[in-house]
């Protein structure tokens, strides 16, 4: 589902999104796309996700701030797991 959401937001073919494909460096994702991502994850998970939660998660997971290559669909799956764990 994460790959489908990313495909829809970035308007790229689903096949172009592998677990380790950098969303910024290779697919041109921008900060507004990640805002849209959080909103769509809220709808899918049926849970409210404060937008600062995404920022906090990214900064904690990537202290070196290498966002261009570090944010991938696998990274987003980790975020989803974190949200679901906290929800439980």
PDB file of N, CA, C and O in Angstrom:
ATOM      1  N   UNK A   1       0.818  -1.193   0.000  1.00  0.00           N
ATOM      2  CA  UNK A   1       0.000   0.000   0.000  1.00  0.00           C
ATOM      3  C   UNK A   1       0.867   1.265   0.000  1.00  0.00           C
ATOM      4  O   UNK A   1       0.513   2.258  -0.636  1.00  0.00           O
ATOM      5  N   UNK A   2       1.995   1.232   0.708  1.00  0.00           N
ATOM      6  CA  UNK A   2       2.890   2.392   0.741  1.00  0.00           C
ATOM      7  C   UNK A   2       3.375   2.714  -0.667  1.00  0.00           C
ATOM      8  O   UNK A   2       3.379   3.878  -1.069  1.00  0.00           O
ATOM      9  N   UNK A   3       3.779   1.705  -1.409  1.00  0.00           N
ATOM     10  CA  UNK A   3       4.242   1.935  -2.783  1.00  0.00           C
ATOM     11  C   UNK A   3       3.142   2.553  -3.631  1.00  0.00           C
ATOM     12  O   UNK A   3       3.412   3.444  -4.437  1.00  0.00           O
ATOM     13  N   UNK A   4       1.919   2.098  -3.465  1.00  0.00           N
ATOM     14  CA  UNK A   4       0.801   2.646  -4.237  1.00  0.00           C
ATOM     15  C   UNK A   4       0.562   4.111  -3.893  1.00  0.00           C
ATOM     16  O   UNK A   4       0.353   4.933  -4.785  1.00  0.00           O
ATOM     17  N   UNK A   5       0.593   4.435  -2.624  1.00  0.00           N
ATOM     18  CA  UNK A   5       0.404   5.824  -2.196  1.00  0.00           C
ATOM     19  C   UNK A   5       1.507   6.700  -2.782  1.00  0.00           C
ATOM     20  O   UNK A   5       1.229   7.776  -3.313  1.00  0.00           O
ATOM     21  N   UNK A   6       2.744   6.252  -2.691  1.00  0.00           N
ATOM     22  CA  UNK A   6       3.873   7.021  -3.235  1.00  0.00           C
ATOM     23  C   UNK A   6       3.709   7.188  -4.750  1.00  0.00           C
ATOM     24  O   UNK A   6       3.933   8.275  -5.283  1.00  0.00           O
ATOM     25  N   UNK A   7       3.324   6.133  -5.428  1.00  0.00           N
ATOM     26  CA  UNK A   7       3.099   6.186  -6.875  1.00  0.00           C
ATOM     27  C   UNK A   7       2.043   7.229  -7.215  1.00  0.00           C
ATOM     28  O   UNK A   7       2.226   8.021  -8.140  1.00  0.00           O
ATOM     29  N   UNK A   8       0.952   7.234  -6.480  1.00  0.00           N
ATOM     30  CA  UNK A   8      -0.122   8.197  -6.725  1.00  0.00           C
ATOM     31  C   UNK A   8       0.337   9.630  -6.480  1.00  0.00           C
ATOM     32  O   UNK A   8       0.049  10.520  -7.280  1.00  0.00           O
ATOM     33  N   UNK A   9       1.045   9.855  -5.387  1.00  0.00           N
ATOM     34  CA  UNK A   9       1.492  11.208  -5.041  1.00  0.00           C
ATOM     35  C   UNK A   9       2.500  11.741  -6.050  1.00  0.00           C
ATOM     36  O   UNK A   9       2.405  12.889  -6.484  1.00  0.00           O
ATOM     37  N   UNK A  10       3.465  10.904  -6.420  1.00  0.00           N
ATOM     38  CA  UNK A  10       4.540  11.372  -7.307  1.00  0.00           C
ATOM     39  C   UNK A  10       4.209  11.197  -8.788  1.00  0.00           C
ATOM     40  O   UNK A  10       4.971  11.614  -9.660  1.00  0.00           O
ATOM     41  N   UNK A  11       3.082  10.584  -9.052  1.00  0.00           N
ATOM     42  CA  UNK A  11       2.630  10.330 -10.418  1.00  0.00           C
ATOM     43  C   UNK A  11       3.732   9.624 -11.215  1.00  0.00           C
ATOM     44  O   UNK A  11       4.159  10.079 -12.276  1.00  0.00           O
ATOM     45  N   UNK A  12       4.163   8.515 -10.665  1.00  0.00           N
ATOM     46  CA  UNK A  12       5.166   7.662 -11.311  1.00  0.00           C
ATOM     47  C   UNK A  12       4.621   6.236 -11.333  1.00  0.00           C
ATOM     48  O   UNK A  12       3.794   5.878 -10.495  1.00  0.00           O
ATOM     49  N   UNK A  13       5.074   5.427 -12.276  1.00  0.00           N
ATOM     50  CA  UNK A  13       4.601   4.041 -12.317  1.00  0.00           C
ATOM     51  C   UNK A  13       4.986   3.277 -11.051  1.00  0.00           C
ATOM     52  O   UNK A  13       6.076   3.458 -10.508  1.00  0.00           O
ATOM     53  N   UNK A  14       4.092   2.439 -10.602  1.00  0.00           N
ATOM     54  CA  UNK A  14       4.326   1.625  -9.412  1.00  0.00           C
ATOM     55  C   UNK A  14       5.613   0.819  -9.541  1.00  0.00           C
ATOM     56  O   UNK A  14       6.338   0.640  -8.563  1.00  0.00           O
ATOM     57  N   UNK A  15       5.893   0.336 -10.740  1.00  0.00           N
ATOM     58  CA  UNK A  15       7.087  -0.486 -10.974  1.00  0.00           C
ATOM     59  C   UNK A  15       8.388   0.281 -10.738  1.00  0.00           C
ATOM     60  O   UNK A  15       9.436  -0.327 -10.520  1.00  0.00           O
ATOM     61  N   UNK A  16       8.327   1.600 -10.780  1.00  0.00           N
ATOM     62  CA  UNK A  16       9.547   2.396 -10.586  1.00  0.00           C
ATOM     63  C   UNK A  16       9.896   2.584  -9.114  1.00  0.00           C
ATOM     64  O   UNK A  16      10.923   3.180  -8.789  1.00  0.00           O
ATOM     65  N   UNK A  17       9.048   2.079  -8.229  1.00  0.00           N
ATOM     66  CA  UNK A  17       9.264   2.270  -6.802  1.00  0.00           C
ATOM     67  C   UNK A  17       9.652   0.940  -6.165  1.00  0.00           C
ATOM     68  O   UNK A  17       8.805   0.093  -5.881  1.00  0.00           O
ATOM     69  N   UNK A  18      10.934   0.785  -5.954  1.00  0.00           N
ATOM     70  CA  UNK A  18      11.467  -0.378  -5.247  1.00  0.00           C
ATOM     71  C   UNK A  18      11.629   0.009  -3.780  1.00  0.00           C
ATOM     72  O   UNK A  18      11.607   1.197  -3.460  1.00  0.00           O
ATOM     73  N   UNK A  19      11.791  -0.962  -2.881  1.00  0.00           N
ATOM     74  CA  UNK A  19      11.935  -0.627  -1.460  1.00  0.00           C
ATOM     75  C   UNK A  19      13.059   0.360  -1.160  1.00  0.00           C
ATOM     76  O   UNK A  19      12.959   1.144  -0.217  1.00  0.00           O
ATOM     77  N   UNK A  20      14.133   0.326  -1.960  1.00  0.00           N
ATOM     78  CA  UNK A  20      15.282   1.196  -1.682  1.00  0.00           C
ATOM     79  C   UNK A  20      15.437   2.346  -2.676  1.00  0.00           C
ATOM     80  O   UNK A  20      16.492   2.979  -2.719  1.00  0.00           O
ATOM     81  N   UNK A  21      14.417   2.626  -3.465  1.00  0.00           N
ATOM     82  CA  UNK A  21      14.476   3.742  -4.412  1.00  0.00           C
ATOM     83  C   UNK A  21      14.394   5.061  -3.654  1.00  0.00           C
ATOM     84  O   UNK A  21      13.413   5.301  -2.949  1.00  0.00           O
ATOM     85  N   UNK A  22      15.405   5.924  -3.783  1.00  0.00           N
ATOM     86  CA  UNK A  22      15.352   7.234  -3.110  1.00  0.00           C
ATOM     87  C   UNK A  22      14.248   8.104  -3.718  1.00  0.00           C
ATOM     88  O   UNK A  22      14.284   8.424  -4.906  1.00  0.00           O
ATOM     89  N   UNK A  23      13.286   8.476  -2.908  1.00  0.00           N
ATOM     90  CA  UNK A  23      12.140   9.211  -3.419  1.00  0.00           C
ATOM     91  C   UNK A  23      12.482  10.638  -3.842  1.00  0.00           C
ATOM     92  O   UNK A  23      11.864  11.177  -4.760  1.00  0.00           O
ATOM     93  N   UNK A  24      13.441  11.237  -3.193  1.00  0.00           N
ATOM     94  CA  UNK A  24      13.828  12.603  -3.546  1.00  0.00           C
ATOM     95  C   UNK A  24      14.816  12.591  -4.711  1.00  0.00           C
ATOM     96  O   UNK A  24      14.578  13.219  -5.743  1.00  0.00           O
ATOM     97  N   UNK A  25      15.912  11.880  -4.542  1.00  0.00           N
ATOM     98  CA  UNK A  25      16.988  11.895  -5.541  1.00  0.00           C
ATOM     99  C   UNK A  25      16.570  11.285  -6.876  1.00  0.00           C
ATOM    100  O   UNK A  25      16.960  11.789  -7.929  1.00  0.00           O
ATOM    101  N   UNK A  26      15.787  10.216  -6.851  1.00  0.00           N
ATOM    102  CA  UNK A  26      15.458   9.539  -8.101  1.00  0.00           C
ATOM    103  C   UNK A  26      14.066   9.830  -8.637  1.00  0.00           C
ATOM    104  O   UNK A  26      13.847   9.790  -9.848  1.00  0.00           O
ATOM    105  N   UNK A  27      13.123  10.124  -7.746  1.00  0.00           N
ATOM    106  CA  UNK A  27      11.747  10.315  -8.216  1.00  0.00           C
ATOM    107  C   UNK A  27      11.253  11.752  -8.078  1.00  0.00           C
ATOM    108  O   UNK A  27      10.117  12.057  -8.442  1.00  0.00           O
ATOM    109  N   UNK A  28      12.096  12.627  -7.557  1.00  0.00           N
ATOM    110  CA  UNK A  28      11.771  14.051  -7.516  1.00  0.00           C
ATOM    111  C   UNK A  28      10.782  14.475  -6.441  1.00  0.00           C
ATOM    112  O   UNK A  28      10.144  15.519  -6.576  1.00  0.00           O
ATOM    113  N   UNK A  29      10.640  13.697  -5.387  1.00  0.00           N
ATOM    114  CA  UNK A  29       9.728  14.076  -4.303  1.00  0.00           C
ATOM    115  C   UNK A  29      10.176  15.388  -3.667  1.00  0.00           C
ATOM    116  O   UNK A  29      11.369  15.666  -3.549  1.00  0.00           O
ATOM    117  N   UNK A  30       9.194  16.184  -3.262  1.00  0.00           N
ATOM    118  CA  UNK A  30       9.450  17.457  -2.593  1.00  0.00           C
ATOM    119  C   UNK A  30       8.755  17.451  -1.238  1.00  0.00           C
ATOM    120  O   UNK A  30       7.967  16.552  -0.941  1.00  0.00           O
ATOM    121  N   UNK A  31       9.047  18.448  -0.424  1.00  0.00           N
ATOM    122  CA  UNK A  31       8.498  18.475   0.931  1.00  0.00           C
ATOM    123  C   UNK A  31       6.970  18.440   0.941  1.00  0.00           C
ATOM    124  O   UNK A  31       6.380  17.807   1.817  1.00  0.00           O
ATOM    125  N   UNK A  32       6.331  19.094   0.003  1.00  0.00           N
ATOM    126  CA  UNK A  32       4.867  19.089  -0.066  1.00  0.00           C
ATOM    127  C   UNK A  32       4.331  17.676  -0.310  1.00  0.00           C
ATOM    128  O   UNK A  32       3.234  17.336   0.132  1.00  0.00           O
ATOM    129  N   UNK A  33       5.114  16.859  -1.015  1.00  0.00           N
ATOM    130  CA  UNK A  33       4.706  15.476  -1.265  1.00  0.00           C
ATOM    131  C   UNK A  33       4.652  14.672   0.031  1.00  0.00           C
ATOM    132  O   UNK A  33       3.802  13.795   0.184  1.00  0.00           O
ATOM    133  N   UNK A  34       5.543  14.964   0.948  1.00  0.00           N
ATOM    134  CA  UNK A  34       5.548  14.237   2.218  1.00  0.00           C
ATOM    135  C   UNK A  34       4.402  14.689   3.117  1.00  0.00           C
ATOM    136  O   UNK A  34       3.913  13.909   3.934  1.00  0.00           O
ATOM    137  N   UNK A  35       3.976  15.919   2.976  1.00  0.00           N
ATOM    138  CA  UNK A  35       2.786  16.387   3.678  1.00  0.00           C
ATOM    139  C   UNK A  35       1.569  15.610   3.168  1.00  0.00           C
ATOM    140  O   UNK A  35       0.754  15.128   3.955  1.00  0.00           O
ATOM    141  N   UNK A  36       1.460  15.496   1.851  1.00  0.00           N
ATOM    142  CA  UNK A  36       0.384  14.710   1.235  1.00  0.00           C
ATOM    143  C   UNK A  36       0.472  13.251   1.693  1.00  0.00           C
ATOM    144  O   UNK A  36      -0.549  12.621   1.971  1.00  0.00           O
ATOM    145  N   UNK A  37       1.677  12.727   1.767  1.00  0.00           N
ATOM    146  CA  UNK A  37       1.886  11.351   2.214  1.00  0.00           C
ATOM    147  C   UNK A  37       1.306  11.128   3.611  1.00  0.00           C
ATOM    148  O   UNK A  37       0.607  10.141   3.845  1.00  0.00           O
ATOM    149  N   UNK A  38       1.592  12.031   4.528  1.00  0.00           N
ATOM    150  CA  UNK A  38       1.090  11.894   5.903  1.00  0.00           C
ATOM    151  C   UNK A  38      -0.440  11.913   5.906  1.00  0.00           C
ATOM    152  O   UNK A  38      -1.065  11.131   6.622  1.00  0.00           O
ATOM    153  N   UNK A  39      -1.043  12.794   5.116  1.00  0.00           N
ATOM    154  CA  UNK A  39      -2.504  12.845   5.047  1.00  0.00           C
ATOM    155  C   UNK A  39      -3.080  11.535   4.514  1.00  0.00           C
ATOM    156  O   UNK A  39      -4.080  11.037   5.030  1.00  0.00           O
ATOM    157  N   UNK A  40      -2.454  10.985   3.493  1.00  0.00           N
ATOM    158  CA  UNK A  40      -2.944   9.723   2.919  1.00  0.00           C
ATOM    159  C   UNK A  40      -2.723   8.543   3.872  1.00  0.00           C
ATOM    160  O   UNK A  40      -3.542   7.626   3.937  1.00  0.00           O
ATOM    161  N   UNK A  41      -1.622   8.576   4.600  1.00  0.00           N
ATOM    162  CA  UNK A  41      -1.398   7.525   5.601  1.00  0.00           C
ATOM    163  C   UNK A  41      -2.454   7.599   6.705  1.00  0.00           C
ATOM    164  O   UNK A  41      -2.912   6.570   7.202  1.00  0.00           O
ATOM    165  N   UNK A  42      -2.835   8.818   7.085  1.00  0.00           N
ATOM    166  CA  UNK A  42      -3.896   8.984   8.079  1.00  0.00           C
ATOM    167  C   UNK A  42      -5.186   8.320   7.600  1.00  0.00           C
ATOM    168  O   UNK A  42      -5.846   7.606   8.355  1.00  0.00           O
ATOM    169  N   UNK A  43      -5.532   8.560   6.347  1.00  0.00           N
ATOM    170  CA  UNK A  43      -6.752   7.970   5.789  1.00  0.00           C
ATOM    171  C   UNK A  43      -6.664   6.454   5.774  1.00  0.00           C
ATOM    172  O   UNK A  43      -7.617   5.769   6.146  1.00  0.00           O
ATOM    173  N   UNK A  44      -5.530   5.931   5.347  1.00  0.00           N
ATOM    174  CA  UNK A  44      -5.342   4.486   5.240  1.00  0.00           C
ATOM    175  C   UNK A  44      -5.357   3.818   6.611  1.00  0.00           C
ATOM    176  O   UNK A  44      -6.014   2.796   6.807  1.00  0.00           O
ATOM    177  N   UNK A  45      -4.621   4.409   7.561  1.00  0.00           N
ATOM    178  CA  UNK A  45      -4.503   3.825   8.893  1.00  0.00           C
ATOM    179  C   UNK A  45      -5.657   4.194   9.821  1.00  0.00           C
ATOM    180  O   UNK A  45      -5.825   3.607  10.890  1.00  0.00           O
ATOM    181  N   UNK A  46      -6.450   5.181   9.391  1.00  0.00           N
ATOM    182  CA  UNK A  46      -7.564   5.674  10.202  1.00  0.00           C
ATOM    183  C   UNK A  46      -7.089   6.145  11.582  1.00  0.00           C
ATOM    184  O   UNK A  46      -7.636   5.773  12.620  1.00  0.00           O
ATOM    185  N   UNK A  47      -6.053   6.976  11.541  1.00  0.00           N
ATOM    186  CA  UNK A  47      -5.475   7.533  12.762  1.00  0.00           C
ATOM    187  C   UNK A  47      -4.947   8.932  12.440  1.00  0.00           C
ATOM    188  O   UNK A  47      -4.457   9.176  11.338  1.00  0.00           O
ATOM    189  N   UNK A  48      -5.046   9.833  13.392  1.00  0.00           N
ATOM    190  CA  UNK A  48      -4.517  11.185  13.226  1.00  0.00           C
ATOM    191  C   UNK A  48      -3.010  11.152  13.460  1.00  0.00           C
ATOM    192  O   UNK A  48      -2.542  10.641  14.477  1.00  0.00           O
ATOM    193  N   UNK A  49      -2.256  11.699  12.514  1.00  0.00           N
ATOM    194  CA  UNK A  49      -0.800  11.759  12.634  1.00  0.00           C
ATOM    195  C   UNK A  49      -0.390  13.233  12.626  1.00  0.00           C
ATOM    196  O   UNK A  49      -0.471  13.888  11.587  1.00  0.00           O
ATOM    197  N   UNK A  50       0.041  13.751  13.752  1.00  0.00           N
ATOM    198  CA  UNK A  50       0.511  15.145  13.752  1.00  0.00           C
ATOM    199  C   UNK A  50       1.674  15.294  12.756  1.00  0.00           C
ATOM    200  O   UNK A  50       2.573  14.454  12.722  1.00  0.00           O
ATOM    201  N   UNK A  51       1.654  16.342  11.965  1.00  0.00           N
ATOM    202  CA  UNK A  51       2.674  16.514  10.925  1.00  0.00           C
ATOM    203  C   UNK A  51       4.073  16.576  11.520  1.00  0.00           C
ATOM    204  O   UNK A  51       5.034  16.146  10.881  1.00  0.00           O
ATOM    205  N   UNK A  52       4.203  17.101  12.722  1.00  0.00           N
ATOM    206  CA  UNK A  52       5.542  17.146  13.312  1.00  0.00           C
ATOM    207  C   UNK A  52       6.059  15.743  13.641  1.00  0.00           C
ATOM    208  O   UNK A  52       7.257  15.553  13.849  1.00  0.00           O
ATOM    209  N   UNK A  53       5.162  14.771  13.688  1.00  0.00           N
ATOM    210  CA  UNK A  53       5.596  13.392  13.947  1.00  0.00           C
ATOM    211  C   UNK A  53       6.472  12.887  12.800  1.00  0.00           C
ATOM    212  O   UNK A  53       7.471  12.207  13.035  1.00  0.00           O
ATOM    213  N   UNK A  54       6.103  13.214  11.571  1.00  0.00           N
ATOM    214  CA  UNK A  54       6.920  12.835  10.412  1.00  0.00           C
ATOM    215  C   UNK A  54       8.298  13.479  10.543  1.00  0.00           C
ATOM    216  O   UNK A  54       9.319  12.805  10.404  1.00  0.00           O
ATOM    217  N   UNK A  55       8.324  14.783  10.810  1.00  0.00           N
ATOM    218  CA  UNK A  55       9.598  15.493  10.931  1.00  0.00           C
ATOM    219  C   UNK A  55      10.463  14.903  12.041  1.00  0.00           C
ATOM    220  O   UNK A  55      11.663  14.704  11.857  1.00  0.00           O
ATOM    221  N   UNK A  56       9.859  14.625  13.183  1.00  0.00           N
ATOM    222  CA  UNK A  56      10.584  14.046  14.316  1.00  0.00           C
ATOM    223  C   UNK A  56      11.155  12.681  13.949  1.00  0.00           C
ATOM    224  O   UNK A  56      12.305  12.379  14.266  1.00  0.00           O
ATOM    225  N   UNK A  57      10.348  11.857  13.279  1.00  0.00           N
ATOM    226  CA  UNK A  57      10.795  10.524  12.881  1.00  0.00           C
ATOM    227  C   UNK A  57      11.970  10.615  11.910  1.00  0.00           C
ATOM    228  O   UNK A  57      12.969   9.914  12.068  1.00  0.00           O
ATOM    229  N   UNK A  58      11.846  11.473  10.917  1.00  0.00           N
ATOM    230  CA  UNK A  58      12.914  11.620   9.914  1.00  0.00           C
ATOM    231  C   UNK A  58      14.206  12.069  10.581  1.00  0.00           C
ATOM    232  O   UNK A  58      15.264  11.501  10.314  1.00  0.00           O
ATOM    233  N   UNK A  59      14.140  13.064  11.431  1.00  0.00           N
ATOM    234  CA  UNK A  59      15.341  13.575  12.087  1.00  0.00           C
ATOM    235  C   UNK A  59      15.965  12.524  13.010  1.00  0.00           C
ATOM    236  O   UNK A  59      17.189  12.434  13.103  1.00  0.00           O
ATOM    237  N   UNK A  60      15.141  11.737  13.686  1.00  0.00           N
ATOM    238  CA  UNK A  60      15.667  10.709  14.589  1.00  0.00           C
ATOM    239  C   UNK A  60      16.320   9.563  13.819  1.00  0.00           C
ATOM    240  O   UNK A  60      17.335   9.017  14.253  1.00  0.00           O
ATOM    241  N   UNK A  61      15.744   9.204  12.688  1.00  0.00           N
ATOM    242  CA  UNK A  61      16.253   8.081  11.907  1.00  0.00           C
ATOM    243  C   UNK A  61      17.431   8.465  11.016  1.00  0.00           C
ATOM    244  O   UNK A  61      18.233   7.611  10.638  1.00  0.00           O
ATOM    245  N   UNK A  62      17.532   9.750  10.682  1.00  0.00           N
ATOM    246  CA  UNK A  62      18.601  10.210   9.794  1.00  0.00           C
ATOM    247  C   UNK A  62      19.311  11.418  10.381  1.00  0.00           C
ATOM    248  O   UNK A  62      19.176  12.528   9.867  1.00  0.00           O
ATOM    249  N   UNK A  63      20.063  11.210  11.450  1.00  0.00           N
ATOM    250  CA  UNK A  63      20.757  12.345  12.059  1.00  0.00           C
ATOM    251  C   UNK A  63      21.775  12.981  11.111  1.00  0.00           C
ATOM    252  O   UNK A  63      22.138  14.146  11.278  1.00  0.00           O
ATOM    253  N   UNK A  64      22.234  12.219  10.120  1.00  0.00           N
ATOM    254  CA  UNK A  64      23.187  12.790   9.160  1.00  0.00           C
ATOM    255  C   UNK A  64      22.487  13.642   8.104  1.00  0.00           C
ATOM    256  O   UNK A  64      23.141  14.270   7.272  1.00  0.00           O
ATOM    257  N   UNK A  65      21.162  13.658   8.142  1.00  0.00           N
ATOM    258  CA  UNK A  65      20.332  14.482   7.260  1.00  0.00           C
ATOM    259  C   UNK A  65      20.557  14.211   5.773  1.00  0.00           C
ATOM    260  O   UNK A  65      20.524  15.136   4.961  1.00  0.00           O
ATOM    261  N   UNK A  66      20.780  12.975   5.422  1.00  0.00           N
ATOM    262  CA  UNK A  66      20.955  12.602   4.023  1.00  0.00           C
ATOM    263  C   UNK A  66      19.603  12.194   3.436  1.00  0.00           C
ATOM    264  O   UNK A  66      19.424  11.071   2.965  1.00  0.00           O
ATOM    265  N   UNK A  67      18.661  13.134   3.477  1.00  0.00           N
ATOM    266  CA  UNK A  67      17.291  12.866   3.074  1.00  0.00           C
ATOM    267  C   UNK A  67      17.159  12.490   1.599  1.00  0.00           C
ATOM    268  O   UNK A  67      16.316  11.667   1.242  1.00  0.00           O
ATOM    269  N   UNK A  68      17.978  13.082   0.753  1.00  0.00           N
ATOM    270  CA  UNK A  68      17.856  12.858  -0.690  1.00  0.00           C
ATOM    271  C   UNK A  68      17.897  11.384  -1.063  1.00  0.00           C
ATOM    272  O   UNK A  68      17.186  10.948  -1.969  1.00  0.00           O
ATOM    273  N   UNK A  69      18.717  10.626  -0.375  1.00  0.00           N
ATOM    274  CA  UNK A  69      18.810   9.197  -0.685  1.00  0.00           C
ATOM    275  C   UNK A  69      18.232   8.316   0.429  1.00  0.00           C
ATOM    276  O   UNK A  69      18.011   7.122   0.226  1.00  0.00           O
ATOM    277  N   UNK A  70      17.990   8.897   1.587  1.00  0.00           N
ATOM    278  CA  UNK A  70      17.552   8.096   2.730  1.00  0.00           C
ATOM    279  C   UNK A  70      16.060   7.834   2.803  1.00  0.00           C
ATOM    280  O   UNK A  70      15.634   6.835   3.384  1.00  0.00           O
ATOM    281  N   UNK A  71      15.263   8.718   2.222  1.00  0.00           N
ATOM    282  CA  UNK A  71      13.816   8.505   2.284  1.00  0.00           C
ATOM    283  C   UNK A  71      13.401   7.635   1.105  1.00  0.00           C
ATOM    284  O   UNK A  71      13.429   8.054  -0.052  1.00  0.00           O
ATOM    285  N   UNK A  72      13.017   6.419   1.442  1.00  0.00           N
ATOM    286  CA  UNK A  72      12.615   5.404   0.468  1.00  0.00           C
ATOM    287  C   UNK A  72      11.262   4.841   0.906  1.00  0.00           C
ATOM    288  O   UNK A  72      10.754   5.197   1.969  1.00  0.00           O
ATOM    289  N   UNK A  73      10.688   3.975   0.098  1.00  0.00           N
ATOM    290  CA  UNK A  73       9.424   3.366   0.529  1.00  0.00           C
ATOM    291  C   UNK A  73       9.654   2.493   1.765  1.00  0.00           C
ATOM    292  O   UNK A  73       8.768   2.391   2.614  1.00  0.00           O
ATOM    293  N   UNK A  74      10.815   1.868   1.882  1.00  0.00           N
ATOM    294  CA  UNK A  74      11.127   1.092   3.087  1.00  0.00           C
ATOM    295  C   UNK A  74      11.174   1.990   4.320  1.00  0.00           C
ATOM    296  O   UNK A  74      10.708   1.609   5.394  1.00  0.00           O
ATOM    297  N   UNK A  75      11.733   3.168   4.158  1.00  0.00           N
ATOM    298  CA  UNK A  75      11.781   4.138   5.249  1.00  0.00           C
ATOM    299  C   UNK A  75      10.356   4.504   5.679  1.00  0.00           C
ATOM    300  O   UNK A  75      10.069   4.608   6.872  1.00  0.00           O
ATOM    301  N   UNK A  76       9.480   4.696   4.715  1.00  0.00           N
ATOM    302  CA  UNK A  76       8.090   5.045   5.018  1.00  0.00           C
ATOM    303  C   UNK A  76       7.385   3.885   5.714  1.00  0.00           C
ATOM    304  O   UNK A  76       6.579   4.105   6.619  1.00  0.00           O
ATOM    305  N   UNK A  77       7.676   2.669   5.306  1.00  0.00           N
ATOM    306  CA  UNK A  77       7.113   1.495   5.989  1.00  0.00           C
ATOM    307  C   UNK A  77       7.531   1.500   7.459  1.00  0.00           C
ATOM    308  O   UNK A  77       6.733   1.160   8.332  1.00  0.00           O
ATOM    309  N   UNK A  78       8.770   1.882   7.734  1.00  0.00           N
ATOM    310  CA  UNK A  78       9.226   2.000   9.121  1.00  0.00           C
ATOM    311  C   UNK A  78       8.435   3.043   9.884  1.00  0.00           C
ATOM    312  O   UNK A  78       8.102   2.846  11.053  1.00  0.00           O
ATOM    313  N   UNK A  79       8.132   4.154   9.224  1.00  0.00           N
ATOM    314  CA  UNK A  79       7.315   5.202   9.842  1.00  0.00           C
ATOM    315  C   UNK A  79       5.917   4.668  10.143  1.00  0.00           C
ATOM    316  O   UNK A  79       5.380   4.896  11.227  1.00  0.00           O
ATOM    317  N   UNK A  80       5.331   3.961   9.184  1.00  0.00           N
ATOM    318  CA  UNK A  80       4.007   3.381   9.381  1.00  0.00           C
ATOM    319  C   UNK A  80       4.020   2.419  10.567  1.00  0.00           C
ATOM    320  O   UNK A  80       3.110   2.435  11.395  1.00  0.00           O
ATOM    321  N   UNK A  81       5.042   1.592  10.645  1.00  0.00           N
ATOM    322  CA  UNK A  81       5.164   0.646  11.766  1.00  0.00           C
ATOM    323  C   UNK A  81       5.226   1.392  13.091  1.00  0.00           C
ATOM    324  O   UNK A  81       4.609   0.978  14.073  1.00  0.00           O
ATOM    325  N   UNK A  82       5.970   2.488  13.114  1.00  0.00           N
ATOM    326  CA  UNK A  82       6.095   3.296  14.318  1.00  0.00           C
ATOM    327  C   UNK A  82       4.735   3.887  14.710  1.00  0.00           C
ATOM    328  O   UNK A  82       4.376   3.899  15.887  1.00  0.00           O
ATOM    329  N   UNK A  83       3.996   4.368  13.732  1.00  0.00           N
ATOM    330  CA  UNK A  83       2.663   4.944  14.001  1.00  0.00           C
ATOM    331  C   UNK A  83       1.721   3.869  14.528  1.00  0.00           C
ATOM    332  O   UNK A  83       0.989   4.103  15.490  1.00  0.00           O
ATOM    333  N   UNK A  84       1.735   2.695  13.906  1.00  0.00           N
ATOM    334  CA  UNK A  84       0.844   1.610  14.316  1.00  0.00           C
ATOM    335  C   UNK A  84       1.196   1.120  15.720  1.00  0.00           C
ATOM    336  O   UNK A  84       0.304   0.852  16.525  1.00  0.00           O
ATOM    337  N   UNK A  85       2.492   1.002  16.017  1.00  0.00           N
ATOM    338  CA  UNK A  85       2.913   0.567  17.353  1.00  0.00           C
ATOM    339  C   UNK A  85       2.437   1.542  18.425  1.00  0.00           C
ATOM    340  O   UNK A  85       1.981   1.136  19.494  1.00  0.00           O
ATOM    341  N   UNK A  86       2.550   2.809  18.129  1.00  0.00           N
ATOM    342  CA  UNK A  86       2.148   3.835  19.086  1.00  0.00           C
ATOM    343  C   UNK A  86       0.624   3.848  19.273  1.00  0.00           C
ATOM    344  O   UNK A  86       0.120   4.114  20.365  1.00  0.00           O
ATOM    345  N   UNK A  87      -0.086   3.559  18.196  1.00  0.00           N
ATOM    346  CA  UNK A  87      -1.546   3.531  18.225  1.00  0.00           C
ATOM    347  C   UNK A  87      -2.064   2.411  19.127  1.00  0.00           C
ATOM    348  O   UNK A  87      -3.096   2.559  19.781  1.00  0.00           O
ATOM    349  N   UNK A  88      -1.343   1.298  19.157  1.00  0.00           N
ATOM    350  CA  UNK A  88      -1.789   0.114  19.912  1.00  0.00           C
ATOM    351  C   UNK A  88      -1.673   0.309  21.408  1.00  0.00           C
ATOM    352  O   UNK A  88      -2.008  -0.594  22.175  1.00  0.00           O
TER     353      UNK A  88
END
